[in-house]
Amino acid sequence: MHHQAVKTQVIIRPTQRPGAMRTRQGTVIVLAALLLLGACSSNNDASPTPTPTPSVSASQTPTSTSSPSTTSRPTTSSRPTAPSTTKPVAATTLVTLKVVGSGCRDCAFQAYTTVGGVTTKFGKAQGQLWSYPLTWKVPTSATRGMAFGFTDLSDDRTNGKPTVVVMSYAGVAPGTTLTPAQAQTKTSGSYCWVGTKKSAITLTVRVELPTIPGATPSTNGSIPTSRLVYTSPTAGAAGNFTSTYYGGLGVTGTPKCP
């Protein structure tokens, strides 16, 4: 706080006596001294106002840039991802039989598959005349060991047994085309297909009426007592070769495959 200096004006009248003048001058000096002492005392008692410390506002606080942005951190989950319960879809194969030859009058084919050592019918029988084309949609893994039974009008058996399609002959490479005369000379064949990994395949099946030496003809003399049914080109076999009857195969019961 600013203090103004106190000015004291002393007036000395010249008409006063010298002794009185000295007395009054001394009094005035004493009073002046007291006033000066009082002013100094007041200055000493008044504490100077401290300079306020400037405060740092929140906006003046520097922002740290050392911490990386949270968006730059890879996101991790503390919980393990549950395995998918969706089962993969099994591959399938569309198998088509194309029938050629002169031996099919109203023939039909029944497919068989072997899974886990058990052979069963697959789907319904397919007729050349009433369900053409002859197709089966089969699991691709079940095409190996697949077999086809054959039926037609009377005299559709081979050596007295239900006829099956010969998939290949012993000693004949898969994909070989055989004439009926050549097929009749084969003594061992298999009705178990080697299978495929394709999504679709067409097998050509030749159906013929072979001439069996010494066989008793039917009443009209035109229908033999056996059928020759085989793939041509040969489809390939999964083993299980058995003896043929003039190139044809007949089995009793279900045509089982390994």
Secondary structure, 3 states (H helix, E strand, C coil): CCCCCCCCCCCCCCCCCHHHHHHHHHHHHHHHHHHHHHHHHHHHHCCCCCCCCCCCCHHHCCCCCCCCCHHHCCCCCCCCCCCCCCCCCCCEEEEEEEEECCCCCCCEEEEEEEECCEEEEEEEEEECCCCCCEEEEEEHHHCCCCEEEEECCCCCEECCEEEECECEECCCCCCCCCCHHHHHCCCEEECCECCCCCCEEEEEEEEECCCCCCCCCCCCCCCCCCCEEEECCCCCECCCCEECECCEEECCCCCCCC
